[in-house]
């Protein structure tokens, strides 16, 4: 947990952070290069955080999650404390530190950023000369990081009902008063919940005063393969196109499959079921089978549900490799593809 700073140290941080934020904000908002259709990353199209992700990318704060390509942002991946340190150091353009402040970050990618953050006083680590950089950062911890880094004034009101036991309550209220957070739902802040990268982008861009940069819609151009009515599944992009007999794109959207499965090639839909079952009572609606795996059929279907009725992933997580082999779709998309696809329809899988 983050320890409290003494008053003199806090005053020093306030002056330094305000000056740095003003300088960073003015340069970041000078972004004038038009965004390409679909934006910088292929896995955040149409999400609530997309404009904020583009804003911090334009400011040079984030570079993606899959180097060297860096065409993915991994919006649902949980952020670590070390990654947060690097993002804040980039945002504030903090100088390097001559001091090694912690014993558990030696030779890690984020060591320099962690030391810079400690030198400025924004962090005191997690205790016993450790930073705990590999641990997920919680919403409460992030509130304290942001409140200190951006010198956000204290609030007079208590905004949330679930943070009274949190060491980060004052920082949480400060963020709420500044309009940086609205909580997690129903008058709560969820201070102990881990922070996904998309959520970080929204909070950080608001703290910097960056306007969301919403890119033009990604064109529906599909890989130039096949002819006639067909489904094209681009495995690397985790995207499906439904093409009709006139070569018009009926729909295109993100899905969740398995990397490299099935192998690239041309397949044919051979079976359909409105409801399918897997092990341990897992159910899959609107199954459209087109290939064979080692032990089971491979098909398009809605996001599976556990026997308890809980979905195995959210629709916001589509675009990530999350399946054991089949291709998961949003419920509405799965229903539409099921109705549109007769047995015998061609399915083309590209890398």
C-alpha positions in Angstrom: 0.0 0.0 0.0 1.1 3.6 -0.6 2.4 5.3 2.5 1.4 9.0 3.3 3.9 11.7 2.5 5.1 14.4 5.0 3.9 17.9 4.4 7.1 19.4 3.1 7.6 16.6 0.7 4.0 17.0 -0.5 4.4 20.7 -1.2 7.5 20.0 -3.3 5.6 17.4 -5.3 2.7 19.6 -5.8 4.8 22.4 -7.4 6.8 19.9 -9.5 3.8 17.9 -10.7 1.7 21.0 -11.6 4.5 22.4 -13.8 5.1 19.1 -15.5 1.5 18.4 -16.1 1.0 21.8 -17.7 4.0 21.3 -20.0 2.9 17.8 -20.9 -0.7 18.7 -21.5 0.1 21.5 -23.9 2.4 19.3 -26.0 0.0 16.4 -25.9 -3.0 18.4 -27.1 -1.0 19.7 -30.0 -1.7 16.4 -31.9 -2.8 17.4 -35.4 -2.0 14.3 -37.5 -5.3 12.6 -38.5 -5.8 9.2 -37.1 -6.0 6.3 -39.7 -9.4 4.6 -40.0 -9.8 2.3 -37.0 -7.1 4.1 -35.1 -3.8 3.0 -33.8 -4.8 -0.4 -32.4 -6.9 -3.2 -33.9 -8.4 -4.5 -30.6 -10.2 -1.4 -29.2 -12.5 -0.4 -32.1 -15.8 1.0 -30.9 -15.1 0.6 -27.2 -15.9 3.3 -24.7 -12.2 3.8 -24.0 -11.0 4.0 -27.6 -10.9 7.9 -27.7 -8.9 8.0 -24.4 -6.5 5.2 -25.6 -5.9 7.2 -28.8 -5.3 10.4 -26.7 -2.6 8.8 -24.5 -1.1 7.1 -27.6 -0.9 10.4 -29.4 0.8 11.9 -26.4 3.5 9.2 -26.5 2.4 7.7 -23.2 1.5 4.2 -24.5 2.9 2.2 -27.3 0.7 -0.9 -27.4 1.1 -4.3 -25.8 2.6 -6.5 -28.5 6.0 -5.2 -29.5 7.4 -4.9 -32.0 4.2 -4.6 -34.0 2.4 -2.7 -31.3 -0.9 -2.8 -33.2 -2.8 -4.1 -30.1 -3.6 -2.3 -26.9 -4.9 -5.3 -24.8 -7.6 -3.1 -23.3 -8.8 -5.8 -20.9 -5.4 -6.9 -19.6 -4.9 -6.0 -16.0 -2.3 -3.3 -15.4 0.6 -3.9 -13.0 2.1 -1.4 -10.6 5.3 -1.3 -12.6 3.5 -0.6 -15.9 1.6 2.2 -14.1 4.9 3.7 -13.0 6.2 3.8 -16.6 3.0 5.4 -17.9 3.1 8.1 -15.3 6.8 8.9 -15.9 6.1 9.3 -19.6 3.0 11.4 -18.9 4.9 13.7 -16.6 8.3 13.5 -18.4 10.0 12.9 -15.1 13.8 12.9 -15.0 15.8 9.7 -14.1 16.8 9.0 -10.6 20.4 8.5 -9.4 19.0 6.4 -6.5 17.9 2.8 -6.6 14.9 3.0 -4.2 13.7 -0.6 -4.1 15.1 -4.1 -3.8 12.6 -6.0 -5.9 12.8 -4.3 -9.3 16.5 -4.8 -10.2 17.0 -5.3 -13.9 13.3 -5.1 -14.7 12.0 -3.2 -17.7 10.3 -0.7 -15.5 13.1 -0.1 -12.9 14.1 3.3 -14.1 10.5 4.5 -14.2 9.9 3.2 -10.7 12.9 5.0 -9.3 11.9 8.2 -11.0 8.5 7.9 -9.5 10.0 7.3 -6.0 12.5 10.2 -6.4 9.6 12.6 -7.1 7.8 11.3 -4.0 4.8 10.0 -5.9 5.4 6.5 -4.5 6.9 5.1 -1.3 6.5 1.5 -2.5 4.6 -1.3 -0.8 6.8 -1.7 2.3 10.2 -3.0 3.3 12.0 -1.3 0.4 9.9 -3.1 -2.1 7.7 -1.8 -4.9 5.7 -5.0 -5.7 5.8 -4.0 -9.4 4.4 -7.3 -10.7 1.2 -7.0 -8.6 -2.0 -5.7 -10.2 -2.7 -2.1 -9.4 -6.0 -1.6 -7.6 -8.4 1.3 -8.3 -7.6 2.7 -4.8 -3.9 2.6 -5.4 -4.3 4.2 -8.8 -6.4 7.0 -7.2 -3.5 7.8 -4.9 -0.9 7.6 -7.7 -3.0 10.1 -9.8 -3.9 12.4 -6.9 -0.2 12.8 -6.0 1.2 12.9 -9.5 -1.3 15.6 -10.6 -1.5 17.5 -7.3 -5.3 17.1 -7.2 -6.8 19.2 -4.4 -8.6 17.5 -1.5 -12.3 17.2 -1.7 -14.9 18.3 0.9 -17.4 15.6 0.0 -17.5 11.8 0.5 -18.5 10.5 -2.9 -18.6 6.8 -2.5 -20.1 4.3 -0.1 -17.5 1.5 -0.3 -14.2 3.3 0.5 -14.5 4.2 4.1 -12.1 1.5 5.1 -9.6 2.3 2.4 -6.3 4.1 3.0 -7.0 5.7 -0.4 -10.3 7.4 0.5 -9.1 10.9 0.4 -7.4 10.4 -3.0 -10.6 8.7 -4.4 -12.7 11.7 -3.3 -10.2 14.1 -4.8 -10.4 12.3 -8.2 -14.2 12.4 -8.0 -14.4 16.1 -7.2 -12.0 16.8 -10.1 -14.3 14.9 -12.5 -11.7 12.2 -13.2 -13.8 9.3 -12.0 -17.5 8.5 -11.6 -16.9 5.3 -9.7 -17.6 1.8 -10.8 -21.5 1.8 -10.4 -24.3 2.5 -8.0 -22.4 5.0 -5.8 -19.4 2.7 -5.4 -15.8 3.1 -6.3 -14.6 -0.6 -6.0 -11.2 0.4 -4.5 -9.9 -3.1 -4.3 -10.7 -4.1 -7.9 -7.8 -4.4 -10.3 -7.5 -1.9 -13.1 -7.7 -3.0 -16.8 -5.5 -1.1 -19.3 -8.6 0.5 -20.9 -9.7 1.9 -17.5 -6.3 3.3 -16.9 -6.4 5.1 -20.3 -9.6 6.8 -19.4 -8.5 7.9 -15.9 -5.0 9.0 -17.1 -6.3 11.0 -20.1 -8.8 12.8 -17.9 -6.2 13.6 -15.3 -4.0 15.1 -18.1 -7.0 17.0 -19.5 -6.7 15.3 -22.9 -9.7 15.3 -25.2 -10.7 11.9 -26.6 -9.4 11.3 -30.1 -12.0 9.1 -31.9 -10.7 7.7 -35.2 -12.7 7.2 -38.3 -14.5 3.8 -38.6 -12.2 1.0 -39.8 -13.1 0.1 -43.4 -14.9 -3.2 -43.9 -12.5 -4.3 -46.6 -12.0 -8.0 -46.3 -9.1 -10.3 -47.3 -9.3 -11.0 -51.1 -10.0 -14.7 -50.8 -12.8 -16.9 -52.2 -15.9 -16.0 -54.1 -19.7 -16.2 -53.6 -21.5 -16.3 -50.3 -18.9 -17.0 -47.6 -17.5 -16.3 -44.2 -13.9 -15.2 -43.8 -12.2 -15.6 -40.5 -8.9 -13.8 -40.0 -7.2 -15.5 -37.1 -4.5 -12.9 -36.4 -7.0 -10.1 -36.5 -9.7 -12.1 -34.6 -12.2 -10.7 -37.1 -15.0 -12.3 -39.1 -16.6 -11.0 -42.4 -19.9 -12.2 -43.8 -19.9 -11.8 -47.6 -23.0 -12.3 -49.7 -23.4 -13.4 -53.3 -22.9 -9.8 -54.6 -19.6 -9.5 -52.8 -21.1 -7.0 -50.3 -20.0 -7.1 -46.7 -23.1 -8.1 -44.7 -21.3 -7.7 -41.4 -17.8 -7.7 -39.9 -16.9 -7.8 -36.2 -14.4 -9.0 -33.6 -14.4 -12.5 -32.2 -12.5 -14.6 -29.8 -10.8 -17.8 -31.1 -7.6 -19.6 -30.5 -4.3 -18.5 -32.1 -3.5 -20.6 -35.2 -6.7 -22.7 -34.9 -8.1 -24.0 -37.2 -5.3 -24.0 -39.8 -5.7 -21.6 -42.7 -7.7 -23.1 -45.5 -11.2 -23.5 -47.0 -13.9 -25.2 -45.0 -17.6 -25.9 -45.3 -20.4 -25.6 -42.7 -21.5 -29.1 -42.1 -23.8 -28.9 -39.0 -25.8 -26.4 -36.9 -27.4 -26.5 -33.5 -29.3 -23.8 -31.7 -27.7 -25.0 -28.4 -24.6 -27.1 -27.8 -23.0 -28.5 -24.7 -19.4 -29.0 -23.6 -17.8 -30.5 -20.5 -19.0 -29.5 -17.0 -22.3 -28.2 -18.2 -20.9 -25.4 -20.4 -23.4 -24.3 -23.0 -22.9 -22.5 -26.4 -25.8 -21.0 -28.3 -26.1 -20.8 -32.1 -23.4 -23.3 -33.0 -22.3 -23.3 -36.6 -19.7 -26.1 -37.2 -17.2 -25.9 -40.0 -14.1 -27.8 -39.0 -12.8 -30.6 -36.8 -10.4 -30.3 -33.9 -8.5 -33.1 -32.2 -11.3 -34.0 -29.9 -14.3 -31.9 -30.8 -15.9 -29.9 -33.6 -14.9 -26.3 -34.3 -17.5 -23.7 -35.0 -18.8 -20.2 -34.6 -21.1 -19.7 -31.6 -22.1 -17.2 -28.9 -19.9 -16.6 -25.8 -20.2 -19.8 -23.8 -21.8 -19.9 -20.4 -20.8 -21.9 -17.4 -23.3 -24.3 -15.8 -24.1 -21.5 -13.3 -25.2 -19.2 -16.2 -22.1 -16.9 -15.9 -20.6 -16.0 -19.3 -17.0 -17.1 -19.9 -16.0 -13.7 -21.1 -17.5 -10.3 -21.7 -18.3 -8.9 -25.2 -15.8 -6.2 -24.5 -13.1 -8.9 -24.4 -13.8 -10.0 -28.0 -10.8 -9.5 -30.2 -8.6 -11.4 -27.8 -7.5 -15.1 -28.1 -9.7 -16.7 -25.4 -11.1 -19.9 -26.9 -9.9 -23.5 -26.8 -10.6 -23.7 -30.5 -14.1 -22.5 -31.5 -14.8 -18.9 -32.5 -16.8 -16.9 -29.9 -19.1 -14.1 -31.0 -21.3 -11.5 -29.3 -24.8 -13.0 -28.7 -26.5 -10.9 -31.3 -23.8 -11.5 -33.9 -23.9 -15.3 -33.3 -27.7 -15.3 -33.7 -27.5 -13.4 -37.0 -24.7 -15.5 -38.4 -26.6 -18.7 -37.5 -29.7 -17.4 -39.3 -27.7 -16.2 -42.3 -25.6 -19.4 -42.8 -27.1 -22.5 -44.3 -25.3 -25.9 -44.2 -22.8 -25.9 -47.1 -21.7 -22.3 -46.7 -18.0 -21.8 -47.4 -15.8 -20.7 -44.5 -12.3 -19.4 -45.4 -9.7 -19.2 -42.6 -6.7 -16.9 -43.2 -3.7 -16.4 -40.9 
